[in-house]
Amino acid sequence: MRPTSSSRCLASIAICTLMISASPTHAQTPTGSRWWPSEWGPDDQRGAANRLTPAKVIEAVGLI
C-alpha cells in the first residue's frame, strides 16, 4: 500500500518540526547564550535604555 500525499505531507511537517526544535541556535540570543542577570539589577525594566543619557541625546540630534 502506497502512502497518500497527505500522510507524506504530515510526516514531512513532523520531521521539520523535530529538526527545528532540536536546533541549538534557537537557544542563542544576539548577546550570546547567557544574557542575564541584567547589569542593572534583577528588577531592571529598561535594559539598554539605561545607557541613554542627555549627552547621548544631544549627540544623536547632531547626526540628524
MMTF fields as JSON, N, C-alpha, C and O atoms, coordinates in Angstrom:
{
  "mmtfVersion": "1.0.0",
  "mmtfProducer": "UNKNOWN",
  "numBonds": 255,
  "numAtoms": 256,
  "numGroups": 64,
  "numChains": 1,
  "numModels": 1,
  "chainsPerModel": [1],
  "groupsPerChain": [64],
  "chainIdList": ["A"],
  "bondAtomList": [4, 2, 8, 6, 12, 10, 16, 14, 20, 18, 24, 22, 28, 26, 32, 30, 36, 34, 40, 38, 44, 42, 48, 46, 52, 50, 56, 54, 60, 58, 64, 62, 68, 66, 72, 70, 76, 74, 80, 78, 84, 82, 88, 86, 92, 90, 96, 94, 100, 98, 104, 102, 108, 106, 112, 110, 116, 114, 120, 118, 124, 122, 128, 126, 132, 130, 136, 134, 140, 138, 144, 142, 148, 146, 152, 150, 156, 154, 160, 158, 164, 162, 168, 166, 172, 170, 176, 174, 180, 178, 184, 182, 188, 186, 192, 190, 196, 194, 200, 198, 204, 202, 208, 206, 212, 210, 216, 214, 220, 218, 224, 222, 228, 226, 232, 230, 236, 234, 240, 238, 244, 242, 248, 246, 252, 250],
  "bondOrderList": [1, 1, 1, 1, 1, 1, 1, 1, 1, 1, 1, 1, 1, 1, 1, 1, 1, 1, 1, 1, 1, 1, 1, 1, 1, 1, 1, 1, 1, 1, 1, 1, 1, 1, 1, 1, 1, 1, 1, 1, 1, 1, 1, 1, 1, 1, 1, 1, 1, 1, 1, 1, 1, 1, 1, 1, 1, 1, 1, 1, 1, 1, 1],
  "groupList": [{"groupName": "MET", "atomNameList": ["N", "CA", "C", "O"], "elementList": ["N", "C", "C", "O"], "formalChargeList": [0, 0, 0, 0], "bondAtomList": [1, 0, 2, 1, 3, 2], "bondOrderList": [1, 1, 2], "singleLetterCode": "M", "chemCompType": "L-PEPTIDE LINKING"}, {"groupName": "ARG", "atomNameList": ["N", "CA", "C", "O"], "elementList": ["N", "C", "C", "O"], "formalChargeList": [0, 0, 0, 0], "bondAtomList": [1, 0, 2, 1, 3, 2], "bondOrderList": [1, 1, 2], "singleLetterCode": "R", "chemCompType": "L-PEPTIDE LINKING"}, {"groupName": "PRO", "atomNameList": ["N", "CA", "C", "O"], "elementList": ["N", "C", "C", "O"], "formalChargeList": [0, 0, 0, 0], "bondAtomList": [1, 0, 2, 1, 3, 2], "bondOrderList": [1, 1, 2], "singleLetterCode": "P", "chemCompType": "L-PEPTIDE LINKING"}, {"groupName": "THR", "atomNameList": ["N", "CA", "C", "O"], "elementList": ["N", "C", "C", "O"], "formalChargeList": [0, 0, 0, 0], "bondAtomList": [1, 0, 2, 1, 3, 2], "bondOrderList": [1, 1, 2], "singleLetterCode": "T", "chemCompType": "L-PEPTIDE LINKING"}, {"groupName": "SER", "atomNameList": ["N", "CA", "C", "O"], "elementList": ["N", "C", "C", "O"], "formalChargeList": [0, 0, 0, 0], "bondAtomList": [1, 0, 2, 1, 3, 2], "bondOrderList": [1, 1, 2], "singleLetterCode": "S", "chemCompType": "L-PEPTIDE LINKING"}, {"groupName": "CYS", "atomNameList": ["N", "CA", "C", "O"], "elementList": ["N", "C", "C", "O"], "formalChargeList": [0, 0, 0, 0], "bondAtomList": [1, 0, 2, 1, 3, 2], "bondOrderList": [1, 1, 2], "singleLetterCode": "C", "chemCompType": "L-PEPTIDE LINKING"}, {"groupName": "LEU", "atomNameList": ["N", "CA", "C", "O"], "elementList": ["N", "C", "C", "O"], "formalChargeList": [0, 0, 0, 0], "bondAtomList": [1, 0, 2, 1, 3, 2], "bondOrderList": [1, 1, 2], "singleLetterCode": "L", "chemCompType": "L-PEPTIDE LINKING"}, {"groupName": "ALA", "atomNameList": ["N", "CA", "C", "O"], "elementList": ["N", "C", "C", "O"], "formalChargeList": [0, 0, 0, 0], "bondAtomList": [1, 0, 2, 1, 3, 2], "bondOrderList": [1, 1, 2], "singleLetterCode": "A", "chemCompType": "L-PEPTIDE LINKING"}, {"groupName": "ILE", "atomNameList": ["N", "CA", "C", "O"], "elementList": ["N", "C", "C", "O"], "formalChargeList": [0, 0, 0, 0], "bondAtomList": [1, 0, 2, 1, 3, 2], "bondOrderList": [1, 1, 2], "singleLetterCode": "I", "chemCompType": "L-PEPTIDE LINKING"}, {"groupName": "HIS", "atomNameList": ["N", "CA", "C", "O"], "elementList": ["N", "C", "C", "O"], "formalChargeList": [0, 0, 0, 0], "bondAtomList": [1, 0, 2, 1, 3, 2], "bondOrderList": [1, 1, 2], "singleLetterCode": "H", "chemCompType": "L-PEPTIDE LINKING"}, {"groupName": "GLN", "atomNameList": ["N", "CA", "C", "O"], "elementList": ["N", "C", "C", "O"], "formalChargeList": [0, 0, 0, 0], "bondAtomList": [1, 0, 2, 1, 3, 2], "bondOrderList": [1, 1, 2], "singleLetterCode": "Q", "chemCompType": "L-PEPTIDE LINKING"}, {"groupName": "GLY", "atomNameList": ["N", "CA", "C", "O"], "elementList": ["N", "C", "C", "O"], "formalChargeList": [0, 0, 0, 0], "bondAtomList": [1, 0, 2, 1, 3, 2], "bondOrderList": [1, 1, 2], "singleLetterCode": "G", "chemCompType": "PEPTIDE LINKING"}, {"groupName": "TRP", "atomNameList": ["N", "CA", "C", "O"], "elementList": ["N", "C", "C", "O"], "formalChargeList": [0, 0, 0, 0], "bondAtomList": [1, 0, 2, 1, 3, 2], "bondOrderList": [1, 1, 2], "singleLetterCode": "W", "chemCompType": "L-PEPTIDE LINKING"}, {"groupName": "GLU", "atomNameList": ["N", "CA", "C", "O"], "elementList": ["N", "C", "C", "O"], "formalChargeList": [0, 0, 0, 0], "bondAtomList": [1, 0, 2, 1, 3, 2], "bondOrderList": [1, 1, 2], "singleLetterCode": "E", "chemCompType": "L-PEPTIDE LINKING"}, {"groupName": "ASP", "atomNameList": ["N", "CA", "C", "O"], "elementList": ["N", "C", "C", "O"], "formalChargeList": [0, 0, 0, 0], "bondAtomList": [1, 0, 2, 1, 3, 2], "bondOrderList": [1, 1, 2], "singleLetterCode": "D", "chemCompType": "L-PEPTIDE LINKING"}, {"groupName": "ASN", "atomNameList": ["N", "CA", "C", "O"], "elementList": ["N", "C", "C", "O"], "formalChargeList": [0, 0, 0, 0], "bondAtomList": [1, 0, 2, 1, 3, 2], "bondOrderList": [1, 1, 2], "singleLetterCode": "N", "chemCompType": "L-PEPTIDE LINKING"}, {"groupName": "LYS", "atomNameList": ["N", "CA", "C", "O"], "elementList": ["N", "C", "C", "O"], "formalChargeList": [0, 0, 0, 0], "bondAtomList": [1, 0, 2, 1, 3, 2], "bondOrderList": [1, 1, 2], "singleLetterCode": "K", "chemCompType": "L-PEPTIDE LINKING"}, {"groupName": "VAL", "atomNameList": ["N", "CA", "C", "O"], "elementList": ["N", "C", "C", "O"], "formalChargeList": [0, 0, 0, 0], "bondAtomList": [1, 0, 2, 1, 3, 2], "bondOrderList": [1, 1, 2], "singleLetterCode": "V", "chemCompType": "L-PEPTIDE LINKING"}],
  "groupTypeList": [0, 1, 2, 3, 4, 4, 4, 1, 5, 6, 7, 4, 8, 7, 8, 5, 3, 6, 0, 8, 4, 7, 4, 2, 3, 9, 7, 10, 3, 2, 3, 11, 4, 1, 12, 12, 2, 4, 13, 12, 11, 2, 14, 14, 10, 1, 11, 7, 7, 15, 1, 6, 3, 2, 7, 16, 17, 8, 13, 7, 17, 11, 6, 8],
  "groupIdList": [1, 2, 3, 4, 5, 6, 7, 8, 9, 10, 11, 12, 13, 14, 15, 16, 17, 18, 19, 20, 21, 22, 23, 24, 25, 26, 27, 28, 29, 30, 31, 32, 33, 34, 35, 36, 37, 38, 39, 40, 41, 42, 43, 44, 45, 46, 47, 48, 49, 50, 51, 52, 53, 54, 55, 56, 57, 58, 59, 60, 61, 62, 63, 64],
  "secStructList": [7, 7, 7, 7, 2, 2, 2, 2, 2, 2, 2, 2, 2, 2, 2, 2, 2, 2, 2, 2, 2, 2, 7, 4, 4, 4, 4, 7, 5, 6, 6, 5, 1, 7, 7, 7, 1, 7, 6, 6, 7, 6, 6, 7, 1, 1, 4, 4, 4, 4, 4, 7, 7, 2, 2, 2, 2, 2, 2, 2, 2, 6, 6, 7],
  "xCoordList": [0.844, 0.0, 0.895, 1.793, 0.664, 1.46, 0.919, -0.293, 1.829, 1.361, 0.676, 1.073, -0.332, -1.044, -0.247, 0.654, -0.578, 0.151, -0.068, 0.829, -1.239, -1.486, -0.662, -0.203, -0.468, 0.354, 1.824, 2.558, 2.265, 3.648, 3.848, 4.898, 2.883, 2.963, 3.018, 3.808, 2.189, 2.166, 3.495, 4.006, 4.055, 5.347, 6.447, 7.337, 6.393, 7.388, 7.306, 8.328, 6.099, 5.915, 6.454, 7.104, 6.193, 6.673, 8.192, 8.794, 8.817, 10.281, 10.873, 11.844, 10.308, 10.797, 10.65, 11.541, 9.536, 9.312, 10.341, 10.868, 10.63, 11.64, 13.014, 13.776, 13.343, 14.65, 14.804, 15.864, 13.761, 13.824, 13.906, 14.681, 13.122, 13.117, 14.405, 14.762, 15.11, 16.368, 17.553, 18.667, 17.327, 18.41, 18.928, 18.131, 20.248, 20.79, 20.774, 20.971, 20.546, 20.596, 19.437, 19.567, 18.31, 17.193, 17.46, 16.751, 18.473, 18.805, 19.728, 19.949, 20.261, 21.164, 20.375, 19.255, 20.978, 20.411, 21.418, 22.561, 21.049, 22.023, 23.238, 24.299, 23.096, 24.222, 24.919, 25.78, 24.566, 25.182, 24.175, 22.997, 24.645, 23.725, 23.342, 22.305, 24.158, 23.847, 23.76, 24.782, 22.561, 22.355, 21.835, 21.592, 21.665, 21.188, 22.268, 23.18, 22.29, 21.395, 21.727, 22.83, 20.773, 20.963, 22.068, 22.175, 22.883, 23.947, 23.392, 24.129, 22.084, 21.45, 20.584, 19.816, 20.697, 19.974, 18.782, 18.329, 18.271, 17.211, 15.863, 15.026, 15.629, 14.343, 14.356, 13.402, 15.425, 15.563, 14.471, 14.203, 13.844, 12.815, 13.278, 12.683, 14.315, 14.724, 15.789, 15.865, 16.605, 17.653, 18.65, 19.161, 18.941, 19.936, 19.52, 20.362, 18.246, 17.819, 18.476, 18.476, 19.031, 19.775, 21.004, 21.513, 21.471, 22.646, 22.286, 23.176, 21.0, 20.557, 20.693, 20.002, 21.582, 21.838, 21.517, 21.39, 21.384, 21.178, 22.299, 22.039, 23.512, 24.634, 24.472, 24.787, 23.988, 23.769, 22.643, 22.695, 21.616, 20.512, 21.027, 20.682, 21.839, 22.407, 23.311, 23.307, 24.082, 24.943, 24.105, 24.472, 22.998, 22.125, 21.467, 21.316, 21.077, 20.467, 21.446, 21.042, 22.71, 23.721, 23.884, 24.448, 23.405, 23.507, 22.363, 22.43, 21.317, 20.132, 20.328, 19.441],
  "yCoordList": [-1.177, 0.0, 1.249, 1.359, 2.168, 3.388, 4.455, 4.575, 5.233, 6.319, 7.411, 7.691, 8.005, 9.074, 10.365, 10.48, 11.327, 12.592, 13.336, 14.035, 13.192, 13.873, 13.257, 13.977, 11.947, 11.33, 11.675, 11.843, 11.784, 12.204, 13.649, 13.985, 14.498, 15.901, 16.017, 16.789, 15.259, 15.262, 14.764, 15.322, 13.729, 13.205, 14.241, 14.388, 14.954, 15.996, 17.124, 17.619, 17.519, 18.572, 18.119, 18.897, 16.874, 16.352, 16.322, 16.682, 15.903, 15.842, 17.247, 17.465, 18.197, 19.579, 20.18, 20.882, 19.904, 20.417, 19.858, 20.594, 18.581, 17.969, 18.553, 18.79, 18.788, 19.339, 20.754, 21.113, 21.553, 22.931, 22.966, 23.742, 22.141, 22.16, 21.604, 21.943, 20.761, 20.194, 21.08, 20.817, 22.13, 23.007, 23.814, 24.412, 23.848, 24.598, 26.107, 26.86, 26.567, 28.003, 28.762, 29.958, 28.111, 28.843, 29.188, 30.014, 28.572, 28.867, 30.078, 30.59, 30.533, 31.673, 32.975, 33.02, 34.022, 35.36, 36.235, 35.813, 37.427, 38.29, 38.614, 38.941, 38.529, 38.843, 37.601, 37.698, 36.439, 35.2, 34.325, 34.667, 33.214, 32.279, 32.702, 32.276, 33.528, 33.966, 35.492, 36.176, 36.015, 37.456, 37.968, 39.167, 37.124, 37.512, 37.234, 36.492, 37.696, 38.727, 40.083, 40.302, 40.965, 42.297, 43.018, 42.901, 43.758, 44.509, 45.64, 46.253, 45.928, 46.982, 46.416, 47.155, 45.137, 44.537, 43.704, 43.823, 42.863, 41.93, 42.59, 41.986, 43.797, 44.462, 45.424, 46.175, 45.401, 46.332, 46.112, 44.976, 47.185, 47.144, 47.821, 47.596, 48.634, 49.448, 48.794, 49.083, 47.93, 47.286, 48.288, 49.118, 48.227, 49.094, 50.562, 51.438, 50.848, 52.246, 52.933, 54.162, 52.174, 52.764, 53.523, 54.406, 53.187, 53.865, 55.198, 55.959, 55.484, 56.72, 57.866, 57.913, 58.773, 59.925, 61.203, 61.165, 62.33, 63.599, 63.881, 64.412, 63.537, 63.759, 62.924, 63.394, 61.705, 60.846, 61.376, 61.255, 61.968, 62.547, 63.735, 63.874, 64.577, 65.721, 65.237, 65.808, 64.198, 63.619, 63.1, 63.29, 62.457, 61.92, 63.038, 62.92, 64.113, 65.251, 65.829, 66.272, 65.826, 66.339, 65.486, 65.95, 64.252, 63.371, 63.555, 63.073, 64.243, 64.401, 65.565, 65.86],
  "zCoordList": [0.0, 0.0, 0.0, 0.835, -0.906, -1.019, -0.072, 0.11, 0.533, 1.401, 0.578, -0.553, 1.146, 0.46, 0.565, 1.395, -0.271, -0.255, 1.063, 1.534, 1.655, 2.927, 4.053, 4.94, 4.036, 5.089, 4.886, 5.86, 3.62, 3.364, 3.789, 4.337, 3.555, 3.96, 5.487, 6.029, 6.16, 7.617, 8.176, 9.147, 7.577, 8.014, 7.793, 8.631, 6.679, 6.396, 7.416, 7.89, 7.744, 8.747, 10.097, 10.795, 10.472, 11.751, 11.783, 12.794, 10.702, 10.649, 10.726, 11.451, 9.996, 10.036, 11.43, 11.909, 12.068, 13.421, 14.389, 15.224, 14.29, 15.151, 14.88, 15.817, 13.634, 13.3, 13.837, 14.35, 13.722, 14.209, 15.73, 16.289, 16.398, 17.863, 18.443, 19.571, 17.705, 18.191, 17.867, 18.321, 17.085, 16.673, 17.859, 18.581, 18.08, 19.209, 18.99, 19.944, 17.77, 17.509, 18.136, 18.396, 18.387, 18.989, 20.44, 21.014, 21.053, 22.437, 22.546, 23.643, 21.433, 21.438, 21.38, 20.873, 21.905, 21.809, 21.085, 20.908, 20.662, 19.991, 20.844, 20.312, 22.157, 23.032, 23.551, 24.425, 23.032, 23.486, 24.197, 24.306, 24.67, 25.299, 26.717, 27.227, 27.355, 28.723, 28.739, 28.673, 28.826, 28.819, 30.156, 30.295, 31.107, 32.423, 33.438, 33.075, 34.584, 35.105, 34.486, 33.985, 34.53, 33.965, 34.719, 35.94, 33.994, 34.662, 35.512, 36.284, 35.377, 36.16, 37.288, 37.904, 37.559, 38.671, 38.232, 37.093, 39.121, 38.772, 38.485, 37.813, 38.968, 38.763, 37.576, 37.373, 36.801, 35.677, 34.642, 34.25, 34.201, 33.164, 31.876, 30.821, 31.937, 30.797, 29.93, 28.736, 30.492, 29.702, 29.158, 29.91, 27.857, 27.238, 27.256, 27.054, 27.493, 27.589, 28.779, 28.853, 29.702, 30.81, 30.309, 30.999, 29.133, 28.571, 27.915, 27.535, 27.78, 27.155, 28.145, 29.163, 27.834, 28.704, 27.932, 26.708, 28.626, 27.919, 26.911, 25.832, 27.248, 26.329, 25.058, 23.965, 25.191, 24.015, 23.147, 21.923, 23.772, 23.012, 22.192, 21.019, 22.798, 22.075, 20.956, 19.866, 21.21, 20.177, 19.001, 17.842, 19.302, 18.261, 17.456, 16.24, 18.122, 17.431, 16.419, 15.343, 16.754, 15.841, 14.597, 13.606, 14.624, 13.465, 12.486, 11.355, 12.906, 12.055, 11.094, 10.294]
}
